[in-house]
């Protein structure tokens, strides 16, 4: 069985599992409640309590139905300030209940929004921005991220307690052993009015917090995936019985289907086009992942000739080219597959400002590729540059990295 058919079967199984209902654990069964008749409570003689302060919900009953106390025959009359007539029943009215003081009234309930990491990368450095777009007013979701959740009373007092704030690590290790960097939620400027037509118009985009692979997926990690699913590797990789060489270099000759199959196997997915550009540009509108400085060999692998010797470079050896969030090789080395279908005029379809977590067209014939490769010039290394590829084809200058969502608070 070849890798394409195996990965396709694997992806169908994974997507089917994701739609399954939440399991019910056998050891969580609730024992049936026992039904028993409560023991009779002995009658208690009435007690007169002066000036009771009743709950607000019972105030009306206390005023319309005063308790009646019956004096037993032959018993001495209780002193009430007046003489009781002999042989008559004395009734004592409960004085009307005073109103609750204003200080006793409950304050209005305020439900705090969940706090999350706030993106402030690049706010202090303020590099020159080649493209500028006026920022609209912040959405309510972002305001809640800036303000920490307020502390409230215990739920027993009738007010919902605030949700705990989850502290997210700046770097984690994925299921496949690959390090991943945190990209905080927030807005950024996507696109460029100085590039190709499919990069415009510039627009504001908001993306939720997510994790992104720090490096492109390597030959070594992809080899473990091939071994795990017992499939033939993609053409140009090697056969399944050949030991993996150059394990620290990014895997190439992989189709979109190959890339997506790996990400699902690792408990991840491919990044969206908006997520990838946010990870590459940060919040300051930089041209390249490292800033606005023109690329040099210290920043990225680019400008090489196909078949001219060394091409792709081991991951992470261009430290000067890191993005604001710590991701490596987002420019050069290999193009990277995106989750989205490609549409040249996709940016013209946005009606919301900012666009919230855009996911690309619902259908298409080509998938987006980003980042440029070892054979490209600096123009294609720009973080706003877009290109496309057939999702079934395998190219020597295309690889990928995975993304992972942050679990939502209940």
C-alpha positions as CSV (number, residue, x, y, z in Angstrom):
1,X,0.0,0.0,0.0
2,X,1.4,3.4,-0.9
3,X,1.6,6.4,1.5
4,X,-1.1,8.4,-0.2
5,X,-3.8,5.7,0.1
6,X,-2.7,4.8,3.7
7,X,-2.6,8.4,4.8
8,X,-6.0,9.0,3.2
9,X,-7.5,6.1,5.1
10,X,-5.7,7.3,8.3
11,X,-7.1,10.8,7.9
12,X,-10.7,9.5,7.4
13,X,-10.4,7.4,10.6
14,X,-9.0,10.4,12.5
15,X,-11.6,12.8,11.3
16,X,-14.3,10.2,12.1
17,X,-13.0,9.8,15.6
18,X,-13.1,13.6,16.2
19,X,-16.8,13.6,15.5
20,X,-17.6,10.8,18.1
21,X,-19.6,11.6,21.2
22,X,-17.8,12.0,24.5
23,X,-17.4,8.6,26.3
24,X,-19.2,7.7,29.5
25,X,-16.9,6.0,31.9
26,X,-18.1,2.8,33.5
27,X,-16.7,3.7,36.9
28,X,-18.6,7.0,37.0
29,X,-22.0,5.4,37.2
30,X,-24.2,7.2,39.7
31,X,-25.7,5.0,42.4
32,X,-29.5,5.1,42.6
33,X,-30.9,7.2,45.4
34,X,-32.5,5.2,48.2
35,X,-36.1,6.1,49.0
36,X,-36.9,6.1,52.7
37,X,-39.7,7.7,54.7
38,X,-38.4,10.4,57.1
39,X,-39.0,9.9,60.8
40,X,-41.8,12.0,62.2
41,X,-40.7,15.2,63.8
42,X,-42.3,15.8,67.3
43,X,-44.4,18.8,67.6
44,X,-42.8,21.9,69.1
45,X,-44.7,24.4,71.2
46,X,-44.9,27.8,69.5
47,X,-42.3,30.3,70.6
48,X,-42.8,33.9,70.4
49,X,-39.8,35.7,69.0
50,X,-39.9,39.5,69.2
51,X,-39.0,41.5,66.1
52,X,-38.0,38.7,63.7
53,X,-36.1,39.7,60.6
54,X,-37.3,37.4,57.8
55,X,-35.8,36.8,54.4
56,X,-37.1,39.1,51.8
57,X,-39.0,36.4,50.0
58,X,-41.2,35.7,53.1
59,X,-41.9,39.2,54.1
60,X,-45.3,39.4,52.6
61,X,-46.5,36.1,54.3
62,X,-45.3,37.4,57.6
63,X,-47.3,40.6,57.3
64,X,-50.6,39.0,56.0
65,X,-50.6,35.9,58.2
66,X,-49.4,36.7,61.7
67,X,-48.8,33.7,63.9
68,X,-51.5,33.0,66.6
69,X,-50.6,31.8,70.0
70,X,-53.3,30.0,72.0
71,X,-53.1,30.2,75.8
72,X,-53.8,27.0,77.6
73,X,-56.8,27.0,80.0
74,X,-55.9,27.7,83.5
75,X,-52.5,29.0,82.8
76,X,-51.5,32.4,84.0
77,X,-51.9,35.1,81.4
78,X,-48.7,36.3,79.7
79,X,-47.8,39.9,80.4
80,X,-48.1,41.9,77.2
81,X,-48.7,45.3,78.6
82,X,-52.5,44.8,78.8
83,X,-54.7,42.6,80.9
84,X,-56.2,39.7,79.1
85,X,-59.9,39.1,79.5
86,X,-60.7,35.9,81.4
87,X,-61.8,33.0,79.2
88,X,-60.6,34.6,76.0
89,X,-57.8,33.7,73.7
90,X,-55.1,36.2,73.4
91,X,-53.5,36.8,70.0
92,X,-50.1,38.5,69.6
93,X,-49.4,40.1,66.3
94,X,-45.9,40.1,65.0
95,X,-44.7,43.6,64.3
96,X,-44.2,44.4,60.7
97,X,-40.7,43.5,59.4
98,X,-38.4,46.4,58.7
99,X,-36.9,46.8,55.3
100,X,-33.5,45.5,54.6
101,X,-30.8,48.1,54.8
102,X,-29.2,49.1,51.6
103,X,-25.9,47.8,52.8
104,X,-27.5,44.3,53.0
105,X,-28.6,44.3,49.4
106,X,-26.5,42.1,47.1
107,X,-24.3,43.9,44.6
108,X,-25.1,43.3,40.9
109,X,-23.6,40.1,39.5
110,X,-20.6,40.7,37.2
111,X,-19.4,37.7,35.1
112,X,-15.7,38.2,34.4
113,X,-14.4,37.1,31.0
114,X,-11.7,34.5,30.8
115,X,-8.2,35.9,30.8
116,X,-5.6,34.8,28.3
117,X,-2.2,35.7,27.1
118,X,-2.0,39.1,25.5
119,X,0.1,39.7,22.5
120,X,2.4,42.7,22.9
121,X,5.3,41.7,20.7
122,X,7.1,44.5,19.0
123,X,5.3,47.3,20.9
124,X,8.5,48.7,22.4
125,X,10.9,48.4,19.5
126,X,8.7,50.1,17.0
127,X,10.5,49.3,13.7
128,X,9.7,51.1,10.5
129,X,6.4,49.8,9.1
130,X,6.4,49.5,5.3
131,X,2.7,49.0,5.3
132,X,0.3,50.7,7.7
133,X,-3.4,50.3,8.3
134,X,-5.3,52.3,10.9
135,X,-6.3,50.0,13.7
136,X,-10.0,49.9,14.5
137,X,-11.3,49.8,18.0
138,X,-10.5,46.7,19.8
139,X,-13.1,44.0,20.0
140,X,-14.6,43.1,23.4
141,X,-12.7,39.8,23.4
142,X,-9.4,41.6,23.4
143,X,-10.3,43.9,26.2
144,X,-11.1,40.9,28.4
145,X,-7.6,39.6,27.7
146,X,-6.0,42.8,28.9
147,X,-7.9,43.0,32.1
148,X,-7.4,40.1,34.6
149,X,-10.5,38.3,35.7
150,X,-12.0,39.9,38.8
151,X,-12.3,37.9,42.0
152,X,-15.8,37.3,43.1
153,X,-17.5,35.8,46.2
154,X,-18.0,32.0,46.6
155,X,-20.8,30.5,44.5
156,X,-22.6,29.6,47.8
157,X,-23.2,33.3,48.3
158,X,-25.2,33.4,45.0
159,X,-22.5,35.0,42.8
160,X,-20.6,33.0,40.2
161,X,-16.9,32.7,41.0
162,X,-14.4,33.8,38.4
163,X,-12.7,31.1,36.2
164,X,-9.1,30.2,37.0
165,X,-6.5,31.9,34.8
166,X,-4.5,29.3,32.9
167,X,-0.8,30.1,32.6
168,X,0.4,28.9,29.2
169,X,4.0,27.9,28.7
170,X,6.0,29.9,26.0
171,X,7.2,26.6,24.7
172,X,5.9,23.0,24.9
173,X,6.7,19.6,23.4
174,X,4.3,18.0,21.1
175,X,3.2,14.4,21.0
176,X,5.7,13.8,18.3
177,X,8.5,15.2,20.4
178,X,8.8,18.4,18.4
179,X,9.1,21.7,20.3
180,X,6.3,24.2,19.8
181,X,6.2,28.0,20.5
182,X,3.2,29.9,21.8
183,X,1.6,32.5,19.6
184,X,-0.7,34.7,21.8
185,X,-4.1,35.8,20.7
186,X,-4.5,39.2,19.2
187,X,-4.7,41.4,16.1
188,X,-2.2,42.0,13.4
189,X,-2.1,43.5,9.9
190,X,-2.4,40.8,7.2
191,X,-1.5,41.3,3.6
192,X,0.4,44.0,1.7
193,X,-0.5,46.8,-0.7
194,X,3.0,46.8,-2.1
195,X,3.2,43.1,-3.2
196,X,1.2,41.0,-5.6
197,X,-2.5,41.4,-6.3
198,X,-3.4,38.4,-4.1
199,X,-1.8,40.1,-1.1
200,X,-4.2,43.0,-1.1
201,X,-6.0,44.7,0.4
202,X,-4.3,44.9,3.7
203,X,-6.7,44.1,6.5
204,X,-6.9,43.6,10.3
205,X,-7.1,40.0,11.5
206,X,-7.7,38.5,15.0
207,X,-6.5,35.0,15.7
208,X,-6.9,33.0,18.9
209,X,-3.9,31.7,20.9
210,X,-2.2,28.6,19.4
211,X,1.0,26.7,19.3
212,X,3.2,26.3,16.2
213,X,6.1,23.9,15.6
214,X,9.3,25.7,16.3
215,X,10.9,24.1,13.3
216,X,9.8,22.5,10.0
217,X,9.1,18.7,10.3
218,X,12.3,16.8,9.8
219,X,13.2,13.6,7.9
220,X,13.7,11.9,11.2
221,X,10.3,12.7,12.6
222,X,8.5,12.0,9.3
223,X,10.3,8.6,9.2
224,X,8.8,7.6,12.5
225,X,5.4,8.5,11.1
226,X,6.0,6.3,8.0
227,X,7.1,3.4,10.3
228,X,4.1,3.8,12.6
229,X,1.5,3.6,9.8
230,X,3.5,0.9,7.9
231,X,3.4,2.7,4.6
232,X,5.7,3.4,1.7
233,X,7.3,6.8,2.1
234,X,6.7,9.5,-0.5
235,X,8.7,9.4,-3.7
236,X,12.0,11.0,-3.3
237,X,12.2,10.3,0.5
238,X,13.5,6.7,0.5
239,X,12.0,3.3,0.7
240,X,10.7,2.1,4.0
241,X,13.6,-0.3,4.6
242,X,16.3,2.4,4.1
243,X,17.6,4.1,7.2
244,X,16.7,7.8,7.4
245,X,19.6,10.1,6.4
246,X,19.9,13.8,7.1
247,X,17.4,13.3,10.0
248,X,17.8,16.9,11.1
249,X,16.8,18.4,7.7
250,X,13.3,19.3,6.8
251,X,11.4,16.6,5.0
252,X,10.4,17.5,1.4
253,X,8.7,15.8,-1.6
254,X,5.6,15.6,0.6
255,X,2.1,16.4,-0.7
256,X,-0.5,18.3,1.3
257,X,-2.1,14.9,2.0
258,X,1.2,13.6,3.4
259,X,1.6,16.7,5.6
260,X,-1.9,16.6,6.9
261,X,-1.7,12.9,7.6
262,X,1.5,13.5,9.7
263,X,-0.1,16.3,11.7
264,X,-3.2,14.3,12.5
265,X,-1.0,11.4,13.6
266,X,0.8,13.8,15.9
267,X,-2.4,15.2,17.4
268,X,-2.0,18.4,15.5
269,X,-3.1,20.0,12.2
270,X,-1.7,22.3,9.6
271,X,-1.7,26.0,10.4
272,X,-4.2,28.4,8.7
273,X,-2.8,31.1,6.5
274,X,-3.7,33.7,9.0
275,X,-2.1,31.9,11.9
276,X,1.1,31.4,9.9
277,X,1.3,35.0,8.9
278,X,0.7,36.2,12.5
279,X,3.5,33.9,13.7
280,X,5.8,35.4,11.0
281,X,4.9,39.1,11.2
282,X,4.1,39.6,14.9
283,X,2.1,42.7,15.7
284,X,4.4,45.4,14.2
285,X,3.8,44.6,10.5
286,X,7.4,43.5,9.8
287,X,8.3,42.4,6.2
288,X,10.3,39.3,7.2
289,X,10.1,37.2,10.3
290,X,13.2,38.9,11.8
291,X,12.1,42.4,10.9
292,X,12.6,44.8,8.0
293,X,16.3,44.2,7.3
294,X,17.0,42.7,3.9
295,X,17.7,38.9,4.0
296,X,21.3,37.7,4.2
297,X,22.6,34.1,4.5
298,X,22.7,34.6,8.2
299,X,18.9,35.1,8.2
300,X,17.7,32.4,5.8
301,X,18.5,29.7,3.2
302,X,17.6,31.2,-0.2
303,X,19.0,32.1,-3.7
304,X,20.5,28.7,-4.4
305,X,20.3,26.7,-7.6
306,X,18.5,23.4,-7.8
307,X,21.0,20.6,-8.2
308,X,23.9,22.8,-7.4
309,X,25.1,20.9,-4.3
310,X,23.8,21.7,-0.9
311,X,20.2,22.9,-0.9
312,X,18.1,22.6,2.3
313,X,19.8,23.2,5.5
314,X,19.5,21.5,8.9
315,X,16.7,23.1,11.0
316,X,17.4,25.9,13.4
317,X,20.9,26.9,12.1
318,X,19.8,30.5,11.1
319,X,19.3,31.9,14.6
320,X,19.3,35.5,13.3
321,X,16.2,34.7,11.2
322,X,13.9,33.8,14.2
323,X,10.5,35.3,14.4
324,X,9.2,37.4,17.2
325,X,7.8,34.3,18.9
326,X,10.9,32.1,18.4
327,X,9.9,30.1,15.3
328,X,12.8,29.3,12.9
329,X,13.0,29.1,9.1
330,X,9.6,30.7,8.4
331,X,11.5,32.3,5.5
332,X,13.6,30.2,3.1
333,X,14.7,26.6,3.2
334,X,11.3,25.2,2.2
335,X,7.8,26.5,1.3
336,X,5.3,25.3,3.8
337,X,1.8,23.8,3.2
338,X,-1.2,25.7,4.8
339,X,-4.6,24.3,5.8
340,X,-6.4,26.8,3.5
341,X,-7.6,26.5,0.0
342,X,-6.2,29.2,-2.2
343,X,-8.2,32.0,-3.8
344,X,-6.5,35.0,-5.4
345,X,-9.3,37.4,-4.4
346,X,-9.9,36.0,-0.9
347,X,-8.8,39.1,0.9
348,X,-11.5,41.2,-0.9
349,X,-14.2,39.1,0.7
350,X,-13.7,40.3,4.3
351,X,-16.6,42.3,5.6
352,X,-15.6,42.3,9.3
353,X,-12.8,44.4,10.6
354,X,-11.0,42.7,12.2
355,X,-11.6,39.3,10.6
356,X,-11.9,36.7,13.3
357,X,-9.9,33.5,12.7
358,X,-10.3,33.4,8.9
359,X,-10.1,29.9,7.5
360,X,-9.9,30.4,3.7
361,X,-12.5,29.4,1.1
362,X,-14.6,26.3,1.7
363,X,-13.4,24.6,-1.5
364,X,-10.8,25.0,-4.2
365,X,-8.3,23.2,-6.4
366,X,-5.0,24.3,-4.8
367,X,-3.7,24.8,-1.3
368,X,-1.8,27.8,0.0
369,X,2.0,27.7,0.4
370,X,4.0,30.2,2.4
371,X,7.5,31.3,3.3
372,X,9.7,30.9,0.1
373,X,12.4,28.3,-0.4
374,X,16.1,27.8,-0.9
375,X,15.8,28.6,-4.7
376,X,13.8,31.8,-4.3
377,X,14.8,35.5,-4.2
378,X,14.1,37.8,-1.2
379,X,10.8,39.0,-2.7
380,X,9.3,35.6,-2.1
381,X,10.6,35.4,1.4
382,X,8.3,38.2,2.5
383,X,5.9,37.1,5.1
384,X,2.9,38.4,3.1
385,X,3.8,36.5,-0.1
386,X,1.3,33.9,-1.2
387,X,1.6,31.0,-3.7
388,X,-0.2,27.7,-4.2
389,X,0.2,24.1,-5.1
390,X,-1.8,21.0,-6.1
391,X,-2.6,19.1,-2.8
392,X,-1.8,15.8,-4.4
393,X,1.6,16.8,-5.9
394,X,5.0,16.4,-4.2
395,X,7.7,19.0,-4.9
396,X,11.4,19.2,-3.8
397,X,11.1,22.7,-2.4
398,X,7.9,22.2,-0.2
399,X,7.7,21.0,3.4
400,X,5.5,21.8,6.3
401,X,5.2,22.4,10.1
402,X,2.2,21.7,12.4
403,X,0.0,23.8,14.6
404,X,-2.0,23.0,17.7
405,X,-4.9,24.7,19.3
406,X,-5.0,25.7,23.0
407,X,-7.9,24.0,24.8
408,X,-10.7,26.3,25.7
409,X,-11.8,26.9,29.3
410,X,-15.1,25.3,30.2
